[in-house]
């Protein structure tokens, strides 16, 4: 066993690698190490480090390097330990040893009952305990069913409702005998609903009747519909009570409305993909007939967007992908919108639903503007807290910049800033580094700076 351990230890040492040195990226000895290191500091003469879309650079990108070389066996060789060979003893020898032990007498006080605290709280009781007998005697029998005419005591929903998951009616007398759910499903339903709805009626107890929609495209009563519910006169309970007059009421589910809209930014492209997401199922072609777009007061012809056009637009792709099936309508202008022009998108009134006949009573309006020329709109140092040493300097543009065409050569800072880092965020550039006090810095932007629409600063 000891010999095997020595062999494994020697093999491990022979194959091991010794750590002979370490360095941080940027060290003068970096050329001697394998691979490539990322500089942790930026010399002003070498230009700034560039961080496009949040990638760490400069001091944030410091890397710990390790120099590895071939290992060597340890000088001290472990000394093996001789193991004494023993002889197992049998059961008879073990019993002989146990017989030599004195008898173990367990005192009577060695075991006690569990010592509970003096103020142990009893378990909480839910409800109230009533002493009685079961089944009850004749004097405690439940009251006899109500006699006389039948009445409808409660129903829902009623009037204008935002959502109708089910329909229920409660009577003041038992309408069906006690039975299983399957048996009650076969019972006659004394209710008429117009228009008819696909689903099932179920008795909840013997006095309440509920209608449930069979789950499909929706799990509620169809939207954009006005319903009339009637319990006809003459409806009879199991005790013989009759409904003297019919009971009727109405309720209405909402007409379609736009829950969210995409495409109305202040830097909209000339061929945008607009997406309207509705609160219920709609037919895209029927919805488009109620949509209008005006640019600078002139009407713009529209068409539905194709799947490829939706996939090519990140905002439209996200809106359609996040909507429930059958609720998003994507459309776009047939031609191009004029540049640097305000536009208005109007949806409705009269937008139809795919669930019912009701249409929207009011219009939903959205406003935006197509992109203009690329220009600097705002510069700021310290985000309103004063331009103190070390605070970043921000430049905001009229349009989002193209990060794939951006480089540090397009931004010049004089005098140079140590550890300068440039971050590009959409339509903004942020410059940060070890700025000094009582110093005026001048930032120059190259005319080749390009936005996402291919326009240069000029």
LINLIN-V82030 format. One record per residue. RES is the residue in one small letter. OMEGA is omega in degrees with one decimal (NA if undefined). Layout:
RES | OMEGA
RES | OMEGA
This chain:
x | 178.7
x | -179.8
x | 178.2
x | 178.7
x | 179.8
x | -179.1
x | -179.3
x | 179.0
x | -179.9
x | 178.9
x | 179.4
x | -179.6
x | -177.6
x | -178.1
x | -176.2
x | 177.2
x | -178.1
x | 175.5
x | -175.1
x | 179.8
x | 175.4
x | 179.8
x | 172.6
x | -179.7
x | -179.7
x | -179.3
x | -178.3
x | -178.3
x | -174.9
x | -178.1
x | -177.9
x | -175.1
x | 176.9
x | 177.6
x | -176.5
x | 177.5
x | 178.5
x | -178.4
x | 179.9
x | 176.9
x | -178.1
x | 175.5
x | -178.7
x | -178.1
x | -177.2
x | -178.5
x | -175.5
x | 170.3
x | -175.9
x | 176.4
x | 179.8
x | 177.9
x | 168.0
x | 178.8
x | -177.6
x | 175.2
x | 176.3
x | -177.7
x | -178.2
x | -174.8
x | 178.9
x | -179.1
x | 176.4
x | -179.8
x | 178.8
x | 175.0
x | -176.1
x | 175.3
x | -178.2
x | 179.1
x | 179.4
x | 179.3
x | 177.6
x | -179.1
x | -177.2
x | 178.2
x | -179.5
x | 179.6
x | 179.9
x | -179.7
x | 178.4
x | 179.5
x | -179.5
x | 177.1
x | -178.8
x | 179.6
x | -179.9
x | 177.1
x | -178.0
x | -177.8
x | -179.8
x | 178.3
x | 178.4
x | -179.5
x | 178.7
x | 177.5
x | -179.6
x | -179.9
x | -179.5
x | -179.8
x | 177.2
x | -179.5
x | -177.9
x | -178.9
x | 179.9
x | -179.0
x | -179.3
x | -177.0
x | -175.8
x | -178.1
x | -179.0
x | 174.7
x | -179.3
x | -176.3
x | -179.1
x | 176.4
x | -176.5
x | -175.8
x | 177.6
x | -178.0
x | 175.9
x | 178.1
x | -179.0
x | 179.2
x | 178.1
x | -179.9
x | -176.0
x | 179.2
x | -179.6
x | 177.5
x | 180.0
x | 179.5
x | 177.7
x | -3.3
x | -176.4
x | 176.9
x | -178.0
x | -178.9
x | -177.4
x | -178.3
x | 179.4
x | -178.5
x | 179.0
x | 178.7
x | -179.1
x | 177.3
x | -179.8
x | -176.2
x | 179.0
x | 178.4
x | 168.8
x | -173.7
x | -177.7
x | 173.4
x | 177.7
x | -1.9
x | -178.8
x | 178.2
x | 178.7
x | -178.9
x | 177.1
x | -177.1
x | 179.1
x | -178.6
x | 179.6
x | 178.6
x | -177.8
x | -179.5
x | 179.5
x | 178.8
x | 179.6
x | 177.4
x | 176.8
x | -178.4
x | -179.9
x | 176.6
x | 174.9
x | -176.9
x | 177.7
x | 179.8
x | 179.6
x | 178.8
x | -179.3
x | 178.1
x | -179.4
x | -177.8
x | 179.0
x | -179.5
x | -176.4
x | -177.1
x | 175.5
x | -179.8
x | 178.2
x | -1.7
x | -177.9
x | -178.3
x | 174.8
x | 179.5
x | -177.8
x | 174.1
x | 177.6
x | 175.3
x | 174.8
x | -168.6
x | -177.8
x | -174.2
x | -175.7
x | -179.9
x | -178.4
x | 177.2
x | -179.5
x | 178.9
x | 174.6
x | -177.9
x | 178.2
x | 174.8
x | 176.0
x | 177.0
x | -178.8
x | 174.9
x | -178.4
x | 178.8
x | 176.0
x | -176.5
x | 172.6
x | -174.7
x | 171.3
x | -178.3
x | -177.4
x | 168.1
x | -171.1
x | 175.8
x | -179.4
x | 176.1
x | -171.4
x | 176.3
x | -180.0
x | 178.2
x | 175.6
x | 178.5
x | -177.3
x | 176.4
x | -173.6
x | -178.5
x | 178.5
x | 178.6
x | -178.6
x | 173.8
x | -178.8
x | 170.0
x | -175.3
x | 174.2
x | -167.8
x | 171.5
x | -176.2
x | 174.6
x | -178.1
x | 177.4
x | -179.8
x | -177.8
x | -179.0
x | 175.0
x | -175.3
x | -180.0
x | 177.5
x | 176.3
x | -178.0
x | 177.7
x | -176.6
x | 176.2
x | -175.3
x | 170.6
x | 177.7
x | 178.2
x | 174.4
x | 179.3
x | -175.1
x | -178.1
x | -179.6
x | -179.4
x | 179.2
x | 173.3
x | -172.6
x | -179.1
x | 179.2
x | 178.0
x | -177.7
x | 179.2
x | -179.7
x | -178.7
x | 175.5
x | 177.1
x | 175.8
x | 175.8
x | -177.7
x | 177.9
x | -178.9
x | 179.4
x | -179.2
x | 178.0
x | -174.6
x | 171.0
x | 176.2
x | 179.1
x | 177.9
x | 178.2
x | 179.7
x | 179.2
x | 177.2
x | -179.0
x | -178.3
x | -179.4
x | -173.7
x | -178.0
x | 179.4
x | 179.4
x | 179.6
x | -178.0
x | -179.8
x | -179.7
x | -179.4
x | -178.5
x | 174.0
x | -178.4
x | 175.0
x | -176.5
x | -179.0
x | 176.9
x | 179.9
x | -179.2
x | -178.0
x | 176.2
x | 175.7
x | 176.1
x | 179.1
x | 170.7
x | 175.5
x | -178.5
x | 175.8
x | -175.7
x | 176.3
x | 178.1
x | -179.6
x | 175.8
x | -179.4
x | 179.0
x | -177.9
x | -0.5
x | -179.8
x | 178.6
x | -176.5
x | 176.5
x | 174.6
x | -177.3
x | -176.5
x | -173.7
x | -177.5
x | 179.1
x | -178.0
x | -177.7
x | -178.2
x | -178.0
x | 171.4
x | -173.7
x | 179.8
x | -176.1
x | 177.9
x | -179.7
x | 175.5
x | -175.0
x | 174.3
x | 179.5
x | 178.2
x | -179.1
x | 176.0
x | -177.7
x | -177.3
x | 171.5
x | -175.8
x | 177.4
x | 177.0
x | 177.1
x | 176.2
x | -178.8
x | -179.4
x | -177.4
x | 179.6
x | 177.7
x | 178.4
x | 179.2
x | -176.6
x | 177.6
x | -175.6
x | 177.2
x | -179.7
x | -176.9
x | 179.6
x | 179.9
x | 175.7
x | 179.7
x | 176.8
x | -175.9
x | -178.9
x | -179.6
x | -177.6
x | 174.5
x | -177.7
x | -178.5
x | -178.6
x | -179.9
x | 179.3
x | 179.9
x | 179.7
x | -6.5
x | -177.5
x | -179.8
x | 177.2
x | 178.6
x | -178.2
x | 175.7
x | -179.5
x | 177.8
x | 178.3
x | 179.5
x | 176.7
x | -178.5
x | -177.1
x | 171.8
x | 177.1
x | 176.9
x | 179.9
x | -179.8
x | -176.4
x | 176.8
x | -175.8
x | 177.4
x | 177.2
x | -179.1
x | 176.0
x | -179.7
x | 178.1
x | 180.0
x | 179.3
x | 179.1
x | 179.7
x | -179.8
x | -178.3
x | 177.4
x | -168.9
x | 176.6
x | -175.3
x | 178.0
x | 178.0
x | 179.9
x | 176.8
x | -179.3
x | 174.0
x | NA
